Amino acid sequence: MVTLIAAVIVFGVLISVHELGHFIAAKLVGMQVDEFAIGFGPKIYQTTEKGTKYTLRLFPLGGFNRIAGMEPGEEDVENGFHTKPLWARMIVILAGVFMNFLLPFILFFGIFAFQGIEVPVAKPIIGRVLPNEPAARAGLLPGDEIVSLNGTVLTHWTDLTTNLQKQGNAKSTIVIRRGEKELVKTVIPDYDKESKRYLIGVMRKTEHQPISLGESVYYAADTERRIVAGMVRGLKMILTRQVRAEVSGPIGVAQMAGSVAQEGIVPLFMFIAFLSINLAILNLIPIPALDGGQFLILVVEGLIRRPLPPTPKKYIQALGIALILALTVYATISDITR
């Protein structure tokens, strides 16, 4: 039940926010929006205002817009999509991506404003022990303070990381302080090829620190910037075949949402923010049927100073839809296999 509710929240928020962006932009540039819907399936509520139907539908897994003039054969509809200037159409197409970038900033700002930030503790105190790693196998626990490593007294967390690199993967003796007792443990570090470092699988302890609203804005923007940079690097590595692509479909995302939701509302908000950034970046890829592909078509039309013929545009969109469906099927099969 938790997984189902979390999945509904995640998919509902991400898709509805994306569509809300298209809706707001279309209204601002004077396009006719025939319908703005929350959910899919049969209507359970409907109202009409200024020519737009606002509907609430049975299955709350997102939403959609019906902007006049976007369907084939509707190019000449009054106040339709294709009757507006090129710049207006570009804004409408990119507005959904903009909202998917804006949502994480708002979520991060709220989290930092209400919860503050976690500041690393200077002392070599363990905050988290990763499962199935050398430290876990040696019996180290969160809250343990590392007193010494192979006879070298440690006073700062960086002393631990520095000395681990010197010891390599040799068997090491660690003295820890647990409460009033000092215990001796033996650990053999693992070599991590990705970071090119010797690790034992521990994370340092952090302390809660409240911050101002101004600082919350800064941390929210910086957090999103770092996530975007990391995703772009990862996408580049996938495209250059430096790493293998790991994809998750709706089933995988739903399972992850359920797991995260069990940790609390803040981790769920962080997960939604992460997925929203991911959705925004993927939507910018110039594949037909995605926002990036539609934007590229508008760029081409701007360069040639005339609309593309309907038939080629129809085939281009059909190709994009086929690619997306194929990727979705592949991701779903991967989810089931896992």
N, C-alpha and C positions, 0 to 999 in steps of 0.2 A: 504493500500500500504506500509506504514512504517513497519507493522508487517511482510509482505511478504519479503521485502528487508532485514530486520533484521534477519529473520529466514534463508534466503539463506546465508547470511554472516556467521551466527553462525555455521550452519551445515556444510557449505562449508569449513570454516577454520578448524574446529575441526577434521573432517574426513580426509581432505587433508593433514593436518600436521601429523596425525597419520600414514597415508599411506606413506607419505614421509619418515618417520622414517624407516619403513620396507624396502622401496626402497633403501635408502642410505646404510643401513646396508648390504642388499643383494649384492649391487654393491661392497662394500668394502671387503666382504669375497669371492668375485669371483663367486657369483651365477648368473645364466642367468635370467634376467627379461625380459619377452616377451613383457609386456606392462605396462606403467604407465599412468593412465588416470586421468584427472581432470573433474569431472562431470559424469553423467550417461546418458544412452540413445544413440540416433544416434550420430555418429561422425560429427563434423563440421570442424575439422582440424586434420591433422595427419602428423607426420614426423618420420623418422627412423634414429637412430644413434647407431652404435656399437651393432646392433642386437636387440635393444629395440625400440618399437613403443611408441611414445609420442603422446597422443591423447587429444583433447579438445572435450567434449561432450555437448549435448544440455542442459541438466538439471544440473546446477551447485550446486548440493547438496552433495558435497564431492568428492570422487575419489576412485581409487582402483589400486592394483598391480596384475599382473599375473606373479608370480615367477615360473619358470620352475620346474617341478617335485613335485609340491605340490598336484596335483589332483590324485585321486586313479588310479593306473595303470601306473603312470608316474615316479615311484620311481627310475628308472634307466636312466633317461634322463641325457645327458652329462651336467655337471655343474649345475645340478638341486639341489633342496633343500636337498634331502636325500643322495646325493653323498658327501656332505660336512661334516666335523667333527662335533661332537655333540656340541662343544663350539660355533661353527659358527652358527649353527641352533638356539641355545639358544639366541645368540645376536640378530639375525634377528627377532625372535619372540618378544623379549622384547623391541626392538627399537621403536615400535609405542608408547608404554607406556612411554618410556623415552622422546619422543618428546612431549607427552601430559603433562609431568611434566616441560619440558624446556620452552614450549610456555608461561605459566603463569609467569615464572620468567622474560622472556624477556618483556612481557607486563607490569608487575609491575615495572621493571627497567625503562622502557620508561616513564611511568606515573610519577614516583617519580623524574626522572631526569629532566623532562620538567615542571612538576607542583609542585614539592616539596611535603611537607607533611602538614597536618593540625594539629596544636598544640592546645590542650585545653587551654582556657582562665581561669586564676585562679579565677577571680571574678564570683559570682553567676549570670551569664547572660545566659538567655535561647537562645540556638541556634536553637532548633527544638521542636515543640509541636506535639506529636503523636495524631492522630485523635481518637475520641471517648474514650479518657482517661480523668481522673479527671481534669487535667490541662486545656485541651481543653474545657471541660464542664464549667469550672470556668471562661473561657474567657482570659486565659493567651496567649501571642503571642510571636513569636521569636523576640529577641531583648530586651525583658523585663528584667530589673535587679531586682532581688529579694532583697529587703532591709531587711525584717525581717519575721520571722515565729513565730506566737503566742507571739510577743513581744521580741523575741530574735533576736538581730541584727546579720545579716550574712555578713561576709567579704570574704568568700571563698566558692567555690562550694561544697566542702566536708562538710561544715557546714550545708548545706541544707540536704544532704543525712543522716547525723548523726542525725539531729533533727527530720527528718521524722520518723526514726525508733523509737525514743523516744515517739513520739506522737501516733504512731500506726494508726488505722483507725478512730481516733476521728476527728471531724470537726476542721479544722485549719484555722486560719486567716493569709493571706499572704499580705504583703505590697510590692508593686512593683513600680519601677520607669520607666515610659514610656515617653521618651522625657523629658520635663520639669515638668511633672505631677507625683504625687504619688497617686496610686490607691490602694484600699483595696479589696481583693478577698477572697472568702471562698472556700476551697477545702477539699474533704474527700479522703484520699489516699486509693488505692486498695492494697490488699495483693497478691503478686505474689508467687504462690506455687513453681514454678521452682527455682527462686532465693532466695526464703524465705525472701523477703524484702517487705517493704511498698513502693509503687511507685505512682507517680502522672502523669507519662507519659511525661517527658521533657528530652531533651538532652542538654548538655552544649555547649556553643558557642566555636568555634574553630577559629584559625587564620592561614593564609597561611605562611609557612616558607620554603624558598628555601634550598636545600641541595646539597652537592657535589656528583660527580659521585660515589666515593667510598661509601658514605653513602647510595646512591641509590641502590647499590649492596646489602648492608647489609639489608636495609628495604625490598627489593624485596624478598630476601631469607627468612627473618624472617616472612614476610606476608604469603608466601607460606607454611612455616613450620607450622604456627598457623592454617591455613586453613586445611592442611592435618591432623593435630592432631585432630581438631574438627570433621572432616568427619569420621575419624577412630573411635573416641569415639561414634559418632552418629550411625555408622554401628554396633558397638558392642552392643549398647543399643537396637537397632532393633532386632539383633539376639538373645539377651537374653530377649526379650519381655518387656523391661522396658519402651519402647515407641512404639507407633503405626507407622508403615511404611507409609509414604506419598510419593507416586510415581507419576511422571509426564511423559507422553509419548511425542511424537513429537508435538502434538497439544498444550499441556501445555507449553512445552519449547518455541514453536513459539510465543505463547501469551506473555510469560514473556519477550522474546527477544524484541517484539514490544513495550512493556511498558517501558523497560529499555532504548531502543533506543530513545524514546521521551525525555528522560532526558539528552541526549548528547552522544557524541562519547566516552568519558572517562568511563561513567557507562557501556556502551556496551562492551568496552574492559575488564572492570572488570568482567562483566558477562561471557564473553568468557573464561577468565582465571579461574573463579570459575568452570564452566562446564568442562573445560579441565582437571582440577585436579580430578573432580568427575569421569570423563570418565576413567582417568588413574587408579584410585583406583578400580573402578568396573571391569575394564579389568583384574586386577590382581587376582580377585576371581577365584579359580580353577574350573570353570565350563567349560565343553567341548565346543569347538567352540570359547570361549573367549581366549585371549592371555594367561591368567593364566592357563587355562585348557590345552592348547597346550604345555605350558612350563612344566606342571606337567607330561604330557605324555613323554616329552623328559627326564625328571628326572628319570622316571620309566625305560625308555629304557637304560639310563646310568647305573642304578643300576643292571639291569638284563643283561646288555652288549649285547643286541640284539634288533632289532626293534620289536615292537608289530605286531602281524599278521594283515594284511590288513582288514580282516572282522570284528574282534572286534573293531579295530580303527574306522571303518566306522560307526558301530552302536553307538559307544561312541560319535562321532561327530554329528550323527543324533539326539541323545538324547539332546545334548547341544543346537542344533538349535531349537528343539522343545520347550525347556525350555525358550529360549530367545524370540521366537515367542509368547509363551503363556504370558510371562511377558509384552511384547509390546502390545498385545491385551488388557490385563487387564489395563495397564496404559492408553491406548487410551480411553477405556470405562470410566475410572475414569475422564479423561479430559473432555469428552463429558458430563458426569453427572454433573461435577462442572460447 
